[in-house]
Amino acid sequence: MKNSSTKTLYNPISFLKQKGFRKVNFEGNAFTYISTFDSGHSISFKIFKKDGLTTLYKPSSGGAIIVFEVNENGEFEGYCPIFLFGIWNLKLSFKKNAMWPFLYRKEGFEIREAMQQIANKNSTRFTLD
């Protein structure tokens, strides 16, 4: 068995930033809006702040976004939000074999799988610094 001190530190936030994710700045508010553009149309998403979690997002295909929420232990949850009719917030899960127009769900799945593989290799060594 390897000594845990020889394992590489795994930083999920740095990993996501390397993949093009940006940290959501809630500026003291309970939620914020994120807008993307696709085919000349603005698409808005309402993202809620959760205590103890760092929230990151990345624009994806079709004007969608992929969101990951990471806690201080390096555990994470990912989803694709939908702000339906400007009233309801829905969270779509990632999907391995998603087809157009839902390719963003496939991209999220692939990123989550890569993160889980790295986390499993380095299961006892996390850092969020």
C-alpha positions in Angstrom: 0.0 0.0 0.0 1.3 3.4 -0.9 2.0 6.0 1.8 -0.6 8.7 1.5 2.1 11.4 1.8 3.4 10.3 -1.7 0.1 10.9 -3.4 -0.4 14.0 -5.4 -2.8 16.5 -3.9 -6.0 16.7 -5.8 -7.7 20.1 -6.1 -11.1 19.8 -7.8 -11.5 23.6 -8.1 -8.1 23.9 -9.9 -9.1 21.0 -12.1 -12.4 22.6 -13.1 -10.7 26.0 -13.7 -8.3 24.2 -16.1 -11.4 22.9 -17.9 -12.7 26.5 -18.4 -14.9 26.8 -15.4 -15.4 30.1 -13.6 -16.2 30.7 -9.9 -19.7 32.1 -9.4 -19.5 35.5 -7.5 -22.7 35.8 -5.4 -21.6 39.1 -4.0 -23.4 38.4 -0.7 -26.7 37.5 -2.4 -28.6 34.2 -2.0 -28.6 33.8 -5.8 -27.2 35.3 -9.0 -28.1 35.2 -12.7 -25.7 34.0 -15.4 -26.4 34.7 -19.0 -25.1 33.1 -22.2 -25.8 33.7 -25.8 -26.6 31.3 -28.6 -27.8 32.1 -32.1 -28.3 35.7 -31.2 -30.5 35.0 -28.2 -29.7 35.6 -24.5 -30.2 32.6 -22.2 -30.4 33.3 -18.4 -29.8 30.9 -15.5 -30.6 31.5 -11.8 -27.9 29.9 -9.6 -28.4 29.6 -5.8 -25.7 30.0 -3.2 -25.3 27.0 -0.9 -23.4 27.5 2.4 -20.1 25.7 2.5 -19.9 25.1 -1.2 -17.8 26.7 -3.9 -19.9 27.0 -7.1 -18.3 27.0 -10.6 -19.9 27.1 -14.0 -18.9 26.8 -17.7 -20.8 27.8 -20.8 -21.4 24.9 -23.1 -23.1 23.9 -26.3 -26.4 25.5 -27.3 -26.0 28.3 -24.7 -26.3 25.9 -21.8 -24.1 25.9 -18.7 -22.6 23.1 -16.6 -22.4 23.7 -12.9 -20.3 22.0 -10.2 -20.6 22.7 -6.5 -17.5 21.6 -4.4 -17.3 21.3 -0.6 -14.3 21.7 1.6 -13.6 17.9 1.5 -13.3 17.9 -2.3 -16.7 16.3 -2.7 -18.7 17.6 -5.6 -22.1 17.6 -7.3 -22.6 18.6 -10.9 -25.7 19.5 -12.9 -27.0 21.5 -15.8 -29.5 24.1 -14.7 -32.6 25.2 -16.6 -34.6 28.4 -15.7 -37.9 27.3 -17.2 -40.1 30.2 -18.2 -38.1 32.5 -15.9 -40.0 30.9 -12.9 -38.9 27.3 -12.2 -35.3 26.2 -11.6 -34.6 22.7 -12.7 -31.4 20.7 -12.5 -30.7 18.2 -15.3 -28.3 15.4 -14.4 -25.4 14.5 -16.7 -26.0 11.8 -19.2 -23.4 9.5 -20.8 -25.0 9.1 -24.2 -26.7 12.5 -24.6 -27.4 13.5 -28.2 -27.9 16.9 -29.7 -29.3 19.3 -28.5 -28.3 18.0 -25.1 -24.5 17.6 -25.7 -23.8 19.8 -22.7 -25.1 16.9 -20.5 -22.6 14.5 -22.1 -19.8 17.1 -21.6 -20.7 17.3 -17.9 -20.8 13.5 -17.6 -17.3 13.3 -19.1 -15.9 16.0 -16.8 -17.5 14.3 -13.7 -16.0 11.0 -14.7 -12.5 12.5 -15.1 -12.9 14.1 -11.7 -14.0 10.9 -10.1 -11.1 8.9 -11.5 -8.6 11.5 -10.2 -10.4 11.6 -6.8 -10.3 7.8 -6.6 -6.6 7.7 -7.3 -6.0 10.4 -4.6 -8.8 9.5 -2.3 -7.1 10.7 0.9 -5.3 13.8 -0.4 -7.5 16.8 -1.1 -6.7 20.5 -1.1 -8.9 23.5 -1.9 -6.2 26.1 -1.5 
